[in-house]
């Protein structure tokens, strides 16, 4: 019996190729829904898949809120008529103009964005006034990642200042804790709750002042922790395809690997080494060499070197690999890997069935 990942008509597939298994995507959607008490509390990030087909699969599963990081991702969701889309970014410069155009172009979608300072909020308010639109915003909080956002203890005043701007509608708070990724769930939980304590204090102050903020928090590593809390919208993203890195680190989460990179042996440089057509441009390579890809049908292979279009592996003495052999690679980090491919080939019942176009890997679709 064939392994789940094997492709019977792989001879039709040029390599390197990104392949996606829709049945396993459906499993992951079922798992994420069953991991929370209310589907309305799910706001998955689309940064991993960047395609309409996966977004529509979410919507078919009853998920109607989304998070994204780029205007192209937001537009892709607008094209899908996704009801509620948070651009988890503070739009600055031309990006702010593009965001206004999104609101105008896709009226079926309620777009929102982040702000973390008053001058940026004021500028966004000015653009909204000129365009005769109202913009929903979330206050972006820095809960320890030190990347963007205002400190929670300083956010109360900003919340009130933004509410005074007539063309902005302050919806709530955004708290991304991407710096917390300990393998041990108990340690991860302790760190997550400690990072979230200032947010809870801020929410209490806001509610005492008569506000009722929506809270959007977390990513895949802290998803189980935030999912167990009431009234928090959760934003896992990698769950849709999963990958080697998260699969090893977060074993408490029952997601399936749903995307792989397929590669072929293209050369045998010496008696112990093989070379694949899987270079930097075909699999995410920001990590050290042994944390880029592993092969489901050849787990013993050890990476030696990688260049733009080649990956050299040590196969050991007396190996049986030959030029043309097909290897099924599990990326350590799937999100940037997907962005290297203009399309994903879908595999159903061990056969090629179609394509999902990664349209939001582009910096611009239409707007």
C-alpha positions as CSV (number, residue, x, y, z in Angstrom):
1,X,0.0,0.0,0.0
2,X,1.3,3.4,-1.0
3,X,2.4,5.9,1.7
4,X,0.0,8.9,2.1
5,X,2.5,11.2,0.5
6,X,3.5,9.2,-2.6
7,X,2.4,10.4,-6.0
8,X,1.6,7.5,-8.4
9,X,1.9,9.8,-11.5
10,X,4.9,11.7,-10.2
11,X,6.5,11.2,-13.7
12,X,4.2,14.0,-14.8
13,X,5.6,16.4,-12.1
14,X,8.6,18.5,-12.8
15,X,10.7,19.3,-9.8
16,X,11.3,21.0,-7.5
17,X,7.6,21.3,-6.8
18,X,5.3,22.3,-3.9
19,X,2.5,19.8,-3.4
20,X,-0.5,20.1,-1.1
21,X,-2.9,17.4,0.1
22,X,-6.4,18.8,0.3
23,X,-7.8,15.9,2.4
24,X,-5.2,16.6,5.0
25,X,-6.0,20.3,4.9
26,X,-9.6,19.4,5.7
27,X,-8.4,17.4,8.6
28,X,-6.4,20.3,10.0
29,X,-9.4,22.6,9.6
30,X,-11.5,20.1,11.6
31,X,-8.8,19.9,14.3
32,X,-8.5,23.7,14.7
33,X,-12.3,24.0,15.0
34,X,-12.5,21.2,17.6
35,X,-9.8,22.9,19.6
36,X,-11.9,25.9,20.5
37,X,-15.4,26.3,22.0
38,X,-16.7,28.6,19.3
39,X,-15.6,28.9,15.6
40,X,-16.4,32.6,15.8
41,X,-13.3,32.9,18.0
42,X,-11.0,31.7,15.1
43,X,-9.2,34.3,13.0
44,X,-6.6,32.3,11.2
45,X,-3.6,34.0,9.5
46,X,-3.3,33.4,5.8
47,X,0.4,34.0,5.6
48,X,1.1,30.3,5.3
49,X,-1.0,29.4,2.2
50,X,-1.5,32.7,0.5
51,X,-4.1,31.3,-1.9
52,X,-7.8,31.6,-2.5
53,X,-8.4,27.9,-2.5
54,X,-7.2,27.4,1.0
55,X,-9.1,30.6,2.2
56,X,-12.3,29.3,0.6
57,X,-11.7,25.9,2.3
58,X,-11.6,27.8,5.6
59,X,-14.9,29.6,4.7
60,X,-16.5,26.3,3.7
61,X,-15.6,25.0,7.2
62,X,-17.5,27.9,8.8
63,X,-14.5,30.2,9.5
64,X,-15.2,33.7,8.4
65,X,-12.6,35.9,10.1
66,X,-9.1,36.2,8.9
67,X,-5.8,37.8,9.6
68,X,-3.1,38.8,7.1
69,X,0.1,40.7,6.9
70,X,0.2,42.2,3.4
71,X,-2.1,44.2,1.1
72,X,-1.9,41.4,-1.4
73,X,-3.1,38.9,1.2
74,X,-5.9,41.2,2.2
75,X,-6.9,41.6,-1.5
76,X,-6.9,37.9,-2.0
77,X,-9.4,37.6,0.9
78,X,-11.4,40.4,-0.6
79,X,-11.6,38.5,-3.8
80,X,-12.9,35.5,-1.8
81,X,-15.5,37.8,-0.2
82,X,-14.2,36.9,3.2
83,X,-16.5,38.8,5.7
84,X,-13.9,40.0,8.2
85,X,-10.2,40.7,7.5
86,X,-7.6,42.2,9.9
87,X,-4.5,43.5,8.2
88,X,-2.1,42.8,11.1
89,X,0.1,45.6,10.1
90,X,0.2,49.4,10.6
91,X,-0.2,50.8,7.1
92,X,2.4,53.5,6.4
93,X,3.0,55.6,3.3
94,X,1.6,54.3,0.1
95,X,0.4,51.2,1.9
96,X,-2.2,53.4,3.7
97,X,-3.5,54.6,0.4
98,X,-3.7,51.0,-0.9
99,X,-5.6,50.0,2.2
100,X,-8.2,52.7,1.6
101,X,-8.6,51.4,-2.0
102,X,-9.1,47.9,-0.6
103,X,-12.0,49.2,1.5
104,X,-13.5,50.9,-1.6
105,X,-12.9,48.0,-4.0
106,X,-14.2,45.1,-1.9
107,X,-17.4,46.3,0.0
108,X,-18.4,42.7,0.9
109,X,-15.4,42.5,3.2
110,X,-15.0,44.4,6.5
111,X,-11.3,45.4,6.6
112,X,-9.4,46.5,9.7
113,X,-5.8,47.3,10.5
114,X,-3.4,48.0,13.3
115,X,-2.1,51.2,14.8
116,X,0.4,51.6,17.6
117,X,0.9,55.4,17.8
118,X,-1.2,58.6,17.5
119,X,0.5,60.3,14.6
120,X,0.0,57.2,12.4
121,X,-3.6,56.9,13.6
122,X,-4.2,60.6,12.8
123,X,-2.8,60.3,9.3
124,X,-5.0,57.3,8.7
125,X,-8.0,59.2,9.9
126,X,-7.2,62.0,7.5
127,X,-7.0,59.7,4.6
128,X,-10.3,58.1,5.6
129,X,-12.0,61.5,5.9
130,X,-10.8,62.4,2.4
131,X,-12.1,59.1,1.0
132,X,-15.4,59.3,3.0
133,X,-14.8,55.9,4.6
134,X,-14.5,54.8,8.2
135,X,-11.6,52.5,9.2
136,X,-11.8,49.8,11.8
137,X,-8.6,49.7,13.8
138,X,-7.0,47.6,16.6
139,X,-4.4,48.9,19.0
140,X,-1.2,46.8,18.4
141,X,0.4,45.8,21.7
142,X,4.0,44.8,22.4
143,X,3.8,41.8,24.7
144,X,7.4,40.9,24.5
145,X,8.3,40.2,20.9
146,X,9.7,43.8,20.7
147,X,8.8,44.0,17.0
148,X,5.9,46.4,16.8
149,X,3.2,47.7,19.1
150,X,2.8,49.9,22.1
151,X,3.5,48.7,25.7
152,X,0.1,47.6,27.2
153,X,0.6,50.0,30.2
154,X,0.8,52.9,27.7
155,X,-2.0,51.8,25.5
156,X,-5.0,53.1,27.6
157,X,-4.4,56.7,26.5
158,X,-3.8,55.8,22.9
159,X,-7.1,53.9,22.9
160,X,-9.0,57.0,24.0
161,X,-7.1,59.3,21.6
162,X,-7.9,57.0,18.6
163,X,-11.6,56.9,19.7
164,X,-11.6,60.7,19.4
165,X,-10.8,60.5,15.7
166,X,-14.1,60.6,13.8
167,X,-13.1,58.4,10.8
168,X,-11.6,55.6,12.9
169,X,-13.5,53.0,14.7
170,X,-11.5,51.4,17.5
171,X,-12.5,47.7,17.7
172,X,-10.0,46.3,20.2
173,X,-6.5,45.0,20.9
174,X,-4.0,42.9,19.0
175,X,-1.3,41.0,21.0
176,X,1.0,38.7,19.1
177,X,3.4,36.6,21.3
178,X,5.5,35.1,18.5
179,X,8.6,35.1,20.8
180,X,7.1,32.3,22.9
181,X,7.8,28.9,21.3
182,X,9.1,26.6,24.0
183,X,8.6,22.9,23.3
184,X,7.3,22.2,26.8
185,X,3.7,23.1,26.9
186,X,3.8,23.9,30.6
187,X,6.7,26.4,30.2
188,X,5.0,27.8,27.1
189,X,1.8,28.3,29.1
190,X,3.6,30.0,31.9
191,X,5.4,32.4,29.6
192,X,2.2,33.1,27.6
193,X,0.2,33.9,30.7
194,X,2.9,36.1,32.1
195,X,3.1,38.0,28.8
196,X,-0.7,38.4,28.7
197,X,-1.0,39.7,32.2
198,X,-0.5,43.3,31.2
199,X,-3.1,42.9,28.5
200,X,-5.6,41.6,31.0
201,X,-4.9,44.6,33.2
202,X,-5.4,46.9,30.3
203,X,-8.7,45.2,29.3
204,X,-10.0,45.7,32.9
205,X,-9.1,49.4,32.8
206,X,-10.8,49.8,29.4
207,X,-14.0,47.9,30.6
208,X,-14.1,50.1,33.7
209,X,-14.0,53.1,31.4
210,X,-17.0,51.8,29.5
211,X,-15.2,50.2,26.5
212,X,-15.6,46.6,25.3
213,X,-12.5,45.7,23.3
214,X,-12.2,42.7,21.1
215,X,-8.9,40.9,21.8
216,X,-7.0,39.1,19.0
217,X,-4.0,37.1,20.3
218,X,-1.4,34.5,19.6
219,X,-0.2,32.4,16.8
220,X,0.2,28.6,16.4
221,X,2.6,28.0,19.3
222,X,0.3,29.7,21.9
223,X,-3.0,28.7,20.2
224,X,-3.9,26.0,22.7
225,X,-3.3,28.4,25.5
226,X,-5.4,31.3,24.2
227,X,-8.1,28.9,22.9
228,X,-8.7,27.8,26.5
229,X,-9.5,31.4,27.5
230,X,-12.9,33.0,27.0
231,X,-13.5,35.9,24.6
232,X,-10.2,35.9,22.8
233,X,-9.9,35.6,19.0
234,X,-7.1,33.2,18.1
235,X,-4.9,33.5,15.1
236,X,-3.0,30.3,14.2
237,X,-1.7,30.2,10.7
238,X,0.8,27.4,10.1
239,X,-1.8,24.8,11.2
240,X,-3.3,24.7,7.6
241,X,-0.2,23.0,6.2
242,X,1.9,22.3,9.3
243,X,5.6,21.7,9.0
244,X,8.6,19.9,10.4
245,X,9.6,22.6,12.8
246,X,6.2,22.9,14.5
247,X,5.5,19.2,14.2
248,X,8.6,18.5,16.3
249,X,8.1,21.4,18.7
250,X,4.4,21.3,19.5
251,X,3.4,17.6,19.6
252,X,0.3,18.4,21.7
253,X,-1.3,19.8,18.5
254,X,-2.8,17.1,16.3
255,X,-2.3,18.7,12.9
256,X,-1.2,16.7,9.8
257,X,1.6,17.6,7.5
258,X,-0.4,18.8,4.4
259,X,2.3,20.3,2.2
260,X,5.7,18.9,0.9
261,X,8.4,19.8,-1.6
262,X,9.1,17.1,-4.2
263,X,12.7,16.8,-5.4
264,X,14.8,14.5,-7.6
265,X,18.3,13.3,-7.5
266,X,20.2,15.1,-10.3
267,X,23.7,14.0,-9.7
268,X,26.0,11.6,-7.8
269,X,29.1,13.7,-7.1
270,X,31.0,11.0,-5.3
271,X,30.4,7.5,-3.9
272,X,28.8,8.8,-0.7
273,X,26.9,11.9,-1.8
274,X,23.8,12.7,-3.8
275,X,22.7,16.0,-5.2
276,X,19.0,17.2,-5.4
277,X,17.3,20.0,-7.3
278,X,16.3,21.6,-4.1
279,X,18.3,24.8,-3.5
280,X,17.8,28.0,-1.5
281,X,15.2,29.1,-4.1
282,X,13.1,26.0,-3.5
283,X,12.9,25.6,0.3
284,X,13.1,28.1,3.1
285,X,16.8,28.4,4.1
286,X,16.9,30.9,6.9
287,X,17.7,28.2,9.5
288,X,20.9,26.2,9.8
289,X,21.6,23.5,7.2
290,X,20.1,20.6,9.2
291,X,16.9,22.5,9.9
292,X,15.7,23.2,6.4
293,X,14.2,19.9,5.1
294,X,13.9,16.2,5.9
295,X,12.8,13.5,3.6
296,X,9.9,11.3,4.5
297,X,11.1,8.4,2.2
298,X,14.8,9.0,3.1
299,X,15.1,10.2,6.7
300,X,18.7,9.0,7.0
301,X,20.1,11.5,4.5
302,X,22.3,14.2,6.1
303,X,22.7,17.7,4.5
304,X,26.2,18.7,3.4
305,X,25.8,21.9,1.5
306,X,23.1,23.9,-0.3
307,X,23.3,26.6,-3.0
308,X,20.7,28.4,-5.1
309,X,19.5,25.4,-7.1
310,X,21.2,22.4,-5.5
311,X,21.2,20.4,-2.2
312,X,24.0,18.0,-1.5
313,X,23.3,15.2,0.9
314,X,25.5,12.4,2.5
315,X,23.9,9.1,1.8
316,X,26.7,7.0,3.2
317,X,28.8,4.1,1.8
318,X,27.1,1.7,-0.4
319,X,23.9,3.6,-0.9
320,X,21.4,2.7,-3.6
321,X,20.3,6.1,-4.8
322,X,20.4,6.8,-8.5
323,X,19.8,9.9,-10.7
324,X,16.1,10.4,-11.2
325,X,15.0,9.1,-7.8
326,X,12.1,11.1,-6.3
327,X,12.3,12.4,-2.7
328,X,9.4,13.8,-0.7
329,X,10.7,16.7,1.5
330,X,9.1,18.0,4.7
331,X,10.1,21.7,5.1
332,X,11.2,22.8,8.5
333,X,9.4,26.1,7.8
334,X,6.5,25.9,5.4
335,X,5.4,29.6,5.3
336,X,8.4,31.1,3.4
337,X,8.7,27.8,1.4
338,X,5.2,28.3,0.0
339,X,6.2,31.9,-1.0
340,X,8.9,30.5,-3.3
341,X,6.3,28.8,-5.5
342,X,3.8,30.4,-7.8
343,X,1.5,27.4,-7.4
344,X,1.0,24.3,-5.3
345,X,0.1,21.1,-7.1
346,X,-2.8,19.3,-5.3
347,X,-2.5,15.6,-4.6
348,X,-5.7,13.5,-4.0
349,X,-5.8,9.7,-3.8
350,X,-2.1,9.7,-4.5
351,X,-2.6,11.4,-7.8
352,X,-2.1,14.9,-9.2
353,X,-5.6,16.6,-9.2
354,X,-5.0,20.3,-9.8
355,X,-3.3,23.5,-8.8
356,X,-3.7,26.1,-6.1
357,X,-2.2,29.4,-7.2
358,X,-0.2,31.3,-4.6
359,X,-1.5,34.6,-5.8
360,X,-0.7,36.5,-2.6
361,X,3.0,35.8,-2.7
362,X,3.1,38.8,-5.1
363,X,3.5,42.2,-3.5
364,X,0.6,43.4,-5.6
365,X,-2.4,41.7,-7.2
366,X,-4.5,44.6,-8.5
367,X,-4.3,47.3,-5.8
